[in-house]
C-alpha cells in the first residue's frame, strides 16, 4: 500500500480527488484502492518543555539557565493524539510513503518530523503541490521526487526549530525573572524575530518623539520661454554666489541635503529675480532628455501582496494571509500563497492565454484587460533561475464565482490576477527631461516627464484613483508619488525670463510611524536597518526578518502580548514594549542576529552545511546574553519610558505591566503637516529629510501672482 501524508485535510481531499478510481472517506484517512491519503493538522508534534528533561525545571530559576537538552525530545500536541494514532496504524501497512507537506521549510519539517518520530525507515517520495486544482495535482502526482533530495531543507527547519526553542525559552525565563526582581509581575517574552521587530517600532517611535523640526526655504521661479512656462528651483549647493561667500570663510546655511536653512539669501536673490522679466535676462543652460522604460511589476509574493493590500485596502497582514489561504484551499482560485518568490516557471508561459482568459471571466474590467493582452510576450517574470520550491502567487485558471467570494477575497484575487496579467502588456515608456537655467548666474533646475506608451500602467489606473498608490509595490520600480509634469519644448541657449518667483517656508518632518505595510516591507528588506556595515554587506537581497508564513502572525503576537498597539493605521509601541527593548542587550533587539541566522539556515539548506556548529555558536551567544540580564536596567526603563496604552483586549497576560495605564505616546509637535503630509504606507519610508508644505509662499515685492503648489 502507498501512503500519502498531506499537511492538512483540504490538501488530502484534493489529492484523493486526483487519484484514479473511486475513493472513500475513513476515520482519519481516505481510501483510494492501493493508495491511502492521511493528513496532519498543522504540527502534530511539538518541542518538549524543559520539565520533560528535568523535573527541576518546572520552577523557573536563573540558576538553571541556560537549559540545553542533551537529547532533543518531541511530544504529541494535546489535540493531535488521535491523528497520530491513525498515521501510525497506516504506516504499519504501508510499503511506501509520499510526503505531501507544503513546498517550504516548515512544510518539509511538519510531515518529516512525524516520520522520524515514528521511526519510518521505508522509501519516501516527495509530492510538491502549489495549485490544488485537479489537473495541477494530477501533474504533480506524475512528477514525484525522492524525499532524500529535501533532507537539507529538513535539517535547516529542524535547526531553526531547536534554535528558536533555545533562544526564546532561555531568554524569556531570564527576563521574566529579572522583571520580577524589578517589580514587574508578568511574563516578558523574548524571541529571535518578535524582539528585533519590536525594536524597530520602539526606535522609530522614539525617533519621532525626539525629532526637532528645522525650517528651510526653497526658492522657485516661473520661467518663461518661447514655447511656454514651467517651474524651476534654485539649486543653492551649486550657487556661485554662495561658493564665493564660503571661500571668504562665511559658514553657508545649508544642511547635509543642500536645503537652505536661512531665508535671507533667498530673499535677497528673489528681489533681484523679480526684475528679470525680459527674455534674455536668463537662458537655458542645458537640456538633458532620455527615453526610459519601466517593466511591469512582478507577480506577488505573499509579503509584497500584504504591503500593497495594506496600502490599498487597509488590510492587516494576517487578514491578507488568511484570505489568501481561503482563495487557495476553499475556492482553489490561486496557487500556493505562502511564497517568497515573485517569478514563474518558463513552462507556465505556454498555457497562460487560456488560463488567464478563464481567470479573468466574471469581472468586466479583468475581461477587458485580458482581451487587450498580448500573450506572446515573455516578461522578466518567467525565469526558472529565480524560482525555488514554489513560484509567485498566480490564478489557477478556475473561473471565479464572485457571488461566493467575500469583498476581501474578491479584491485580493483581482490584485493577484492583475499583476500576472500585466506581464502580457508592453513596458511603460516615457521621456524624462532635466533642465538647468541661469538667472543672474545662479542655477535653477527643473525636470519633466512625458508618456510615450502607457503600456502595463493602464491596468492600474482605476485602482490608483481609488487608493493611495499608483502601482503595485515592486523592488525594481520607481516609487514616485509625484510624477513630474511635461516641460515645454526647450533648446540649449534659448533666452528665458522670470514670470514669477517666491520662497516657500517648509519644515523637516519626522519619519512616519510604522504600519502593517511598512513593517512587512521592513521585514522583507531588513538589511536596510542593519547598522553594522560589515554585516550589511554580507546580507543578500533574499534575507529577511521572519518568513512569508510567520511575518503577519508576528505582528499580531506583539499586539496580543501588549507590546504594540494599533493607533489608527499606525503601529505604536507600549510602555512595557519600550521598557523591554531598553532593558535587553542591544544585540537581542536589533535585526543583525536573526538576519544572519536566516543566512546560516539558508547555507544548511542550499549548501548542505552541518547544523551542529550553528547551534553550538548559538549556545555560546546565549551564555553571554544571560550574563547581561539586569534588574536595575529594567527597573530604570520601566520608570522612564513613555509609550502607548494597549487596548484591554490586547491579550496581555494578567499581571503584565503592559496592562498598566501609562501616558499615551507623545506626538511630536511637528509630526503633522501644515497643509499636506505624505501618505502613511507609501513604498518609501519617510526620513527626517522629508518635507511638509507651509500654509503659504513668501513673495518678493513686485511678484504678480500666488505661487502654485510644488
C-alpha positions in Angstrom: 0.0 0.0 0.0 1.2 3.5 -0.8 0.5 6.1 1.9 0.4 9.8 1.2 0.7 12.1 4.2 -0.7 15.6 3.4 0.0 18.7 5.5 -3.8 19.4 6.0 -7.1 17.8 5.4 -8.0 20.1 2.5 -4.9 19.1 0.6 -5.6 15.4 1.3 -9.0 15.8 -0.3 -7.6 17.5 -3.3 -5.0 14.6 -3.7 -7.6 11.9 -3.3 -9.9 13.5 -5.9 -6.9 13.5 -8.4 -6.2 9.8 -7.9 -7.7 7.3 -10.4 -10.7 5.3 -9.3 -13.2 5.9 -6.5 -12.2 6.9 -3.0 -14.0 6.6 0.3 -13.6 8.6 3.5 -12.5 6.6 6.6 -11.7 7.7 10.1 -8.6 9.9 9.7 -7.7 8.9 6.1 -9.2 8.5 2.6 -9.1 5.0 1.0 -8.3 5.1 -2.8 -7.6 1.5 -3.6 -3.9 0.7 -3.4 -3.3 4.3 -2.1 -4.4 5.8 1.1 -4.3 9.5 1.9 -4.0 10.7 5.5 -3.1 14.1 6.9 -1.5 16.2 9.6 -3.4 19.1 11.2 -0.6 21.6 11.4 2.2 20.4 13.6 1.2 17.2 15.4 4.3 17.2 17.5 6.0 20.0 19.5 9.2 20.5 21.3 9.1 19.1 24.8 9.0 21.7 27.6 12.0 22.0 29.9 10.5 19.9 32.7 10.2 16.9 30.4 14.0 16.9 30.5 14.3 17.5 34.3 11.6 18.0 36.9 13.7 20.8 38.5 12.9 23.0 35.5 9.2 23.3 36.5 10.3 26.0 38.8 11.8 29.0 37.0 15.2 29.9 38.3 18.1 31.9 36.9 20.4 29.2 38.3 19.1 26.7 35.8 19.9 28.8 32.7 20.8 28.1 30.0 18.8 24.9 29.7 20.3 22.9 26.8 18.8 19.4 26.0 21.4 16.7 25.6 18.9 14.7 23.6 16.1 16.5 21.9 12.5 15.3 22.6 9.2 15.9 20.7 5.9 15.2 22.3 2.4 14.9 20.7 0.2 18.0 20.8 -2.8 17.5 23.1 -5.3 17.7 20.2 -3.2 15.6 17.8 -3.1 12.2 19.5 -5.9 10.7 17.5 -4.5 11.6 14.2 -1.0 10.4 15.2 -2.5 7.1 16.1 -4.2 6.9 12.6 -0.9 7.7 10.9 1.0 5.1 13.0 -1.6 2.4 12.1 -1.4 3.3 8.3 2.4 3.3 8.4 2.4 -0.3 9.6 0.5 -1.3 6.4 2.5 0.9 4.0 5.2 -0.2 1.6 6.0 3.4 0.5 5.3 6.9 1.9 4.7 10.0 -0.1 5.5 13.3 1.8 2.9 15.9 0.8 3.8 18.8 3.0 3.7 22.3 1.7 6.6 23.2 -0.5 8.5 25.2 2.1 10.8 24.8 5.1 8.0 24.4 7.6 6.0 22.1 5.3 9.1 19.8 5.0 9.5 19.7 8.8 5.8 19.2 9.6 5.5 15.8 7.9 9.0 14.6 8.1 9.2 15.0 11.9 6.3 12.6 12.2 8.0 10.0 10.1 11.2 10.4 12.1 9.3 10.3 15.4 7.6 7.0 14.3 10.9 5.6 13.0 9.8 5.0 9.5 12.7 3.5 7.5 11.0 2.7 4.3 11.2 4.6 1.0 9.8 8.2 0.9 8.9 10.2 -2.1 8.2 14.0 -2.2 5.0 15.4 -3.7 5.1 19.2 -4.3 1.7 20.9 -4.9 1.3 24.6 -5.3 -2.1 24.5 -7.1 -5.0 22.5 -5.6 -7.0 22.2 -8.8 -7.3 18.6 -10.1 -5.2 19.0 -13.3 -2.3 20.5 -11.3 -2.5 17.9 -8.6 -2.5 15.1 -11.3 0.6 16.6 -12.9 2.3 16.8 -9.5 1.5 13.1 -8.8 3.2 12.2 -12.0 6.4 14.1 -11.0 7.3 12.6 -7.6 10.7 13.4 -6.3 13.0 11.5 -3.9 12.5 13.0 -0.5 16.2 12.5 0.2 16.8 15.5 -2.0 14.9 17.6 0.5 16.9 16.4 3.5 18.9 19.6 3.7 15.7 21.6 3.9 14.5 19.4 6.8 17.8 19.9 8.6 17.5 23.6 8.2 13.9 23.5 9.5 14.9 21.4 12.5 17.9 23.6 13.3 15.5 26.6 13.2 13.0 24.9 15.5 15.7 24.0 18.0 17.4 27.4 17.9 14.1 29.2 18.5 13.4 26.9 21.5 16.8 27.6 23.0 16.7 31.3 22.3 13.1 32.0 23.2 12.8 29.8 26.2 16.0 30.7 27.9 15.8 34.5 27.3 12.1 34.6 28.2 12.7 32.9 31.5 15.8 35.1 32.2 14.0 38.4 31.6 10.8 37.4 33.2 12.7 36.5 36.4 14.7 39.7 36.0 11.4 41.6 35.6 10.1 40.2 38.9 13.2 41.5 40.6 12.5 44.9 39.0 8.9 44.8 40.3 7.2 43.7 37.1 4.6 40.9 37.6 4.2 39.1 34.3 5.9 37.2 31.5 8.4 39.1 29.4 8.5 37.2 26.2 11.7 37.3 24.1 12.1 35.8 20.6 14.6 35.9 17.8 12.1 37.5 15.4 9.5 39.2 17.6 12.0 41.2 19.7 14.0 42.8 16.8 10.7 43.6 15.2 9.5 45.3 18.4 12.9 47.1 18.5 12.2 48.6 15.0 9.0 50.1 16.2 10.3 51.3 19.5 13.3 53.1 17.9 11.0 54.6 15.2 8.5 55.9 17.8 11.3 57.4 19.9 12.9 59.0 16.9 9.6 60.6 16.0 9.1 61.9 19.6 12.7 63.3 19.8 12.5 64.9 16.4 13.2 68.7 16.3 12.0 70.4 13.1 14.1 72.8 11.1 12.7 75.4 8.8 14.1 75.6 5.3 13.4 77.9 2.4 13.3 76.6 -1.2 13.2 79.4 -3.8 11.3 78.9 -7.0 10.7 80.7 -10.3 8.2 80.5 -13.0 10.5 80.6 -16.0 9.2 81.9 -19.3 10.5 80.6 -22.7 9.3 80.8 -26.3 7.0 77.8 -26.1 5.5 78.3 -22.6 6.5 78.4 -18.9 7.4 76.0 -16.1 8.5 76.0 -12.5 12.2 75.7 -11.6 14.0 75.7 -8.3 17.2 77.4 -7.1 20.0 74.8 -6.6 21.7 76.5 -3.7 24.6 73.9 -3.2 26.0 74.8 -6.7 25.4 78.6 -6.3 28.5 80.6 -7.4 27.4 83.4 -5.1 27.2 81.1 -2.1 30.5 79.4 -3.0 32.2 82.8 -3.1 30.9 83.5 0.4 32.2 80.1 1.6 35.6 80.9 0.1 35.7 84.0 2.3 35.1 82.0 5.4 31.3 82.5 5.6 29.5 79.5 7.0 26.8 78.5 4.5 23.3 78.0 5.9 22.8 74.6 4.1 22.1 71.3 5.7 23.5 67.9 4.5 20.8 67.7 1.9 21.6 71.0 0.4 18.5 72.8 1.9 18.7 76.5 2.7 18.2 77.0 6.4 18.2 80.8 6.4 15.7 82.7 4.3 17.8 85.9 3.9 19.9 84.7 0.9 16.8 83.5 -0.9 15.0 86.8 -0.1 17.9 88.8 -1.5 18.1 86.8 -4.6 14.3 86.8 -5.1 14.3 90.7 -5.1 16.7 90.6 -8.0 14.9 87.9 -9.8 11.7 89.8 -9.7 13.3 92.4 -12.1 14.4 89.8 -14.7 11.2 89.9 -16.8 12.7 90.4 -20.2 13.5 87.4 -22.5 17.3 87.2 -22.5 17.7 88.1 -18.8 18.3 84.4 -18.4 18.9 81.4 -20.6 18.5 77.7 -20.8 21.9 76.3 -19.8 21.4 72.6 -20.6 18.7 70.2 -21.7 19.2 66.5 -21.0 16.4 64.3 -22.5 16.4 60.5 -22.3 13.8 57.8 -23.2 13.3 55.4 -20.3 11.1 52.3 -19.7 9.8 50.5 -16.7 8.8 46.9 -16.8 5.5 45.6 -15.3 5.6 44.9 -11.6 6.4 41.3 -10.9 3.7 38.9 -9.7 3.2 38.9 -6.0 4.9 37.1 -3.2 2.9 36.9 0.0 4.8 39.8 1.6 4.6 42.0 -1.4 0.8 41.4 -1.6 0.5 42.2 2.1 2.3 45.5 1.6 0.0 46.5 -1.3 -3.2 45.3 0.3 -2.4 47.3 3.4 -1.9 50.4 1.4 -4.8 49.9 -1.0 -7.5 48.3 1.3 -6.1 48.9 4.8 -6.0 45.2 5.4 -3.8 43.9 8.3 -1.1 41.4 7.2 -2.8 38.5 9.0 -6.1 39.2 7.2 -4.3 39.0 3.9 -2.7 35.7 4.8 -6.0 34.2 6.0 -7.8 35.5 2.9 -5.2 34.1 0.5 -5.4 30.7 2.3 -9.1 30.7 1.7 -8.6 31.5 -2.0 -6.1 28.7 -2.2 -7.9 25.9 -0.2 -11.6 26.7 -0.3 -12.0 28.4 -3.6 -9.0 26.9 -5.4 -8.6 30.2 -7.3 -4.9 30.9 -6.6 -1.7 28.9 -6.3 0.2 28.2 -3.0 0.0 31.6 -1.1 2.9 31.4 1.4 5.5 32.0 -1.3 8.5 34.3 -1.0 9.1 34.2 -4.8 8.0 36.7 -7.4 8.8 34.7 -10.5 7.0 32.0 -12.6 8.5 28.9 -14.3 9.1 29.3 -18.0 7.0 26.2 -18.8 3.9 28.0 -17.4 4.1 30.6 -20.3 2.7 28.3 -23.0 -0.7 27.8 -21.2 -1.1 31.3 -19.9 -3.5 32.6 -22.6 -6.3 30.1 -21.8 -5.6 30.2 -18.1 -5.8 34.0 -17.8 -8.9 34.3 -20.0 -10.6 31.9 -17.7 -9.2 33.5 -14.6 -10.5 36.9 -15.7 -14.0 35.8 -16.5 -16.9 37.3 -14.5 -15.2 40.7 -13.9 -15.8 43.3 -16.6 -12.5 45.1 -16.1 -10.4 42.0 -16.0 -12.1 40.6 -19.1 -11.4 43.9 -20.9 -7.8 43.8 -19.8 -7.3 40.1 -20.8 -8.8 41.0 -24.2 -6.0 43.6 -24.7 -3.2 41.3 -23.5 -0.5 40.0 -25.9 0.1 36.5 -24.6 3.1 36.1 -26.9 5.1 38.5 -24.7 7.5 36.8 -22.2 8.3 39.2 -19.4 11.2 39.0 -16.8 8.7 37.2 -14.5 9.2 33.9 -16.4 12.6 32.9 -15.0 13.4 29.4 -13.9 16.6 30.6 -12.2 14.6 32.7 -9.8 12.0 30.0 -8.9 12.8 27.8 -5.9 10.4 25.3 -4.2 7.4 27.5 -5.1 6.6 30.3 -7.5 4.8 33.6 -7.3 1.1 33.8 -6.5 -1.0 33.3 -9.6 -4.5 32.5 -10.6 -5.1 28.8 -11.2 -7.4 29.3 -14.2 -10.6 28.2 -12.4 -13.4 30.6 -13.3 -14.2 32.7 -10.2 -17.8 32.8 -8.8 -17.8 36.3 -7.3 -21.1 35.6 -5.6 -19.3 33.1 -3.3 -16.3 35.5 -2.6 -16.2 38.0 0.3 -15.2 41.5 -0.6 -11.7 41.0 0.7 -11.4 37.7 -1.3 -12.5 39.4 -4.5 -10.2 42.3 -4.0 -7.1 40.2 -3.4 -8.0 37.9 -6.2 -8.2 40.8 -8.6 -4.8 42.1 -7.3 -3.1 38.8 -7.9 -4.7 38.3 -11.3 -3.9 41.8 -12.4 -0.2 41.6 -11.6 0.1 38.4 -13.6 -1.9 39.9 -16.5 0.4 42.9 -16.5 3.2 40.6 -17.7 1.5 40.4 -21.1 1.4 44.2 -21.7 4.2 46.4 -23.1 6.6 48.1 -20.8 5.7 51.6 -19.7 7.8 54.1 -21.7 8.4 57.8 -21.0 10.7 60.6 -21.9 12.5 62.3 -19.0 13.9 65.8 -19.4 16.2 67.6 -17.0 16.9 71.3 -17.4 19.2 73.8 -15.9 18.7 77.5 -16.3 20.8 80.5 -15.4 19.5 83.8 -14.0 21.9 86.3 -12.5 24.5 83.5 -13.0 22.6 81.4 -10.4 21.5 77.8 -11.3 17.8 76.8 -11.4 16.7 73.2 -12.1 13.6 71.6 -13.4 12.5 68.2 -14.6 9.6 66.9 -16.6 8.2 63.6 -17.9 6.0 62.9 -20.9 4.4 59.5 -21.6 5.4 57.7 -24.8 3.4 54.5 -24.1 1.3 53.8 -21.0 1.9 50.0 -21.5 1.0 48.0 -18.4 0.1 51.0 -16.4 -3.4 51.1 -18.0 -4.2 48.1 -15.8 -3.7 50.0 -12.6 -5.2 53.4 -13.4 -8.6 52.8 -11.8 -7.0 51.1 -8.8 -4.7 54.1 -8.3 -7.6 56.5 -8.3 -9.4 54.5 -5.6 -6.3 54.2 -3.4 -3.2 55.8 -2.2 -0.6 54.3 -4.6 -0.1 54.5 -8.4 1.1 50.9 -9.0 1.9 47.8 -7.0 5.0 47.6 -4.8 7.9 46.4 -6.8 11.5 46.4 -5.7 12.7 47.5 -9.2 10.1 50.2 -9.8 10.5 53.9 -9.0 8.3 54.8 -6.0 7.5 58.4 -7.1 4.2 59.7 -5.7 4.7 62.9 -7.7 5.3 62.2 -11.3 6.8 65.4 -13.0 4.6 67.1 -15.5 5.8 67.5 -19.1 8.0 70.5 -19.9 7.6 72.7 -23.0 9.9 72.2 -25.9 13.3 73.6 -24.9 16.7 74.2 -26.6 20.0 74.9 -25.0 21.0 78.5 -25.1 17.5 79.9 -25.7 16.5 83.0 -23.8 14.3 82.9 -20.8 12.8 85.3 -18.3 11.3 85.3 -14.8 7.5 85.5 -14.9 7.1 85.0 -11.2 9.1 83.8 -8.1 8.6 83.0 -4.5 10.0 81.4 -1.4 8.3 78.5 0.3 8.7 78.1 4.0 8.9 74.4 4.9 10.0 72.3 7.8 11.7 69.0 8.0 9.4 66.2 9.1 10.0 63.2 11.3 9.7 59.7 9.8 6.3 58.2 9.5 5.3 55.7 12.2 5.3 52.1 11.1 2.1 50.4 9.9 1.3 47.0 8.6 2.6 47.8 5.1 5.9 49.4 6.1 6.6 46.8 8.8 6.1 43.9 6.4 8.3 45.8 3.9 10.9 46.4 6.7 10.9 42.7 7.5 11.4 41.9 3.8 14.3 44.3 3.5 15.9 44.1 6.9 19.4 44.9 5.7 18.3 48.5 5.4 18.0 48.6 9.2 21.3 46.9 10.0 23.8 49.4 11.4 26.9 47.2 11.1 28.4 47.9 7.6 30.2 44.6 7.6 27.1 42.6 8.4 25.0 44.6 5.9 27.5 43.8 3.1 27.1 40.1 3.8 23.3 40.1 3.8 21.8 39.0 0.5 18.7 40.5 -1.0 16.6 37.5 -0.1 17.5 37.7 3.6 14.7 39.0 5.8 13.2 39.0 9.3 10.9 36.0 9.7 9.3 34.2 6.7 6.3 34.7 4.5 4.3 32.3 6.7 5.3 34.0 10.1 5.5 37.7 9.5 1.8 38.5 9.7 1.4 36.4 12.8 4.4 38.0 14.5 2.7 41.4 14.3 -0.5 40.0 15.9 1.7 38.3 18.6 3.3 41.6 19.6 -0.2 43.2 19.8 -1.6 40.3 21.8 1.3 40.4 24.3 0.7 44.1 24.9 4.0 45.3 23.3 2.4 47.0 20.3 -1.0 48.7 19.7 -2.7 49.8 16.6 -3.3 53.5 16.6 -5.5 54.1 13.5 -3.3 52.7 10.7 -0.1 53.1 12.7 1.7 50.6 14.9 2.8 52.1 18.2 4.9 50.7 21.0 3.6 50.5 24.5 5.3 51.3 27.7 6.2 47.7 28.5 7.3 47.1 25.0 9.7 50.0 25.2 11.0 49.1 28.6 11.8 45.5 27.4 13.8 46.9 24.5 15.7 49.3 26.7 16.5 46.6 29.2 17.6 43.9 26.8 21.2 43.7 25.4 21.3 45.7 22.2 22.1 42.6 20.1 18.8 41.0 21.1 16.7 43.9 19.9 18.4 44.5 16.6 17.9 42.6 13.3 21.5 41.7 12.7 21.4 38.4 14.6 18.2 37.0 13.1 19.2 38.1 9.6 22.4 36.2 10.0 20.5 33.2 11.4 18.5 33.1 8.2 21.6 33.2 6.2 23.1 30.3 8.1 19.9 28.3 7.8 20.0 29.0 4.0 23.5 27.6 3.9 22.3 24.5 5.7 19.6 24.1 3.1 21.3 25.2 -0.1 24.9 24.1 0.6 24.5 21.2 2.9 26.3 22.9 5.8 26.0 20.9 9.1 23.6 22.3 11.7 25.7 21.4 14.8 28.2 24.4 14.5 25.3 26.8 14.1 23.6 25.5 17.3 26.9 25.4 19.2 27.6 29.0 18.4 24.1 29.9 19.5 24.7 28.4 22.9 27.8 30.4 23.3 25.8 33.6 22.4 23.1 32.6 24.9 25.6 32.4 27.8 26.9 35.9 27.1 23.3 37.3 26.8 22.2 35.7 30.0 25.1 37.1 31.8 23.9 40.6 30.7 20.5 40.5 32.3 20.0 43.4 34.7 17.1 44.1 37.1 18.3 47.6 37.7 18.3 48.4 34.0 14.8 47.1 33.6 13.6 48.9 36.6 15.0 52.2 35.3 13.5 51.6 31.9 10.0 50.9 33.4 10.3 54.1 35.4 11.4 56.3 32.5 9.9 55.3 29.2 6.7 56.5 27.6 4.5 54.6 25.2 1.0 53.9 24.0 -1.5 52.2 26.2 -2.5 48.7 25.0 -6.2 48.0 24.5 -7.9 46.0 27.2 -8.5 43.1 24.8 -4.8 43.0 23.7 -4.4 39.6 25.3 -1.5 40.6 27.6 -1.2 38.1 30.4 -2.7 39.0 33.8 -0.2 40.9 35.9 1.8 42.0 32.9 2.9 45.6 33.3 1.9 46.3 29.7 -1.7 46.5 31.0 -1.0 49.2 33.5 -2.0 52.6 32.3 0.7 54.8 31.2 0.8 58.0 29.3 -0.2 57.8 25.7 2.7 58.2 23.3 3.8 61.8 22.9 3.3 63.1 19.5 5.9 65.4 18.1 4.6 68.9 17.9 5.7 68.9 14.4 4.5 65.5 13.4 1.8 66.7 11.1 2.0 68.8 8.0 0.6 72.3 7.9 -1.3 71.7 4.7 -0.4 68.2 3.5 1.6 65.1 4.6 2.9 62.2 2.8 0.6 59.2 2.9 1.3 56.6 5.5 2.2 53.3 3.9 3.8 54.6 0.8 6.5 52.5 -0.7 9.2 54.9 0.5 9.6 55.3 4.2 9.8 59.0 5.1 13.0 60.1 6.7 13.9 63.2 8.6 14.7 64.7 5.2 11.1 64.7 4.2 9.3 68.0 3.8 5.9 69.3 4.7 4.2 72.2 2.9 3.6 75.5 4.5 0.4 77.4 4.6 1.7 79.9 2.1 4.6 81.0 0.0 6.6 84.2 0.6 6.5 86.6 -2.4 9.1 89.2 -3.1 7.9 92.7 -3.9 6.6 93.0 -7.4 5.5 89.4 -7.8 2.4 89.2 -9.9 0.5 86.1 -8.6 0.4 83.4 -5.9 2.8 80.5 -6.1 1.5 77.2 -7.3 2.0 74.2 -5.1 5.1 72.3 -5.5 
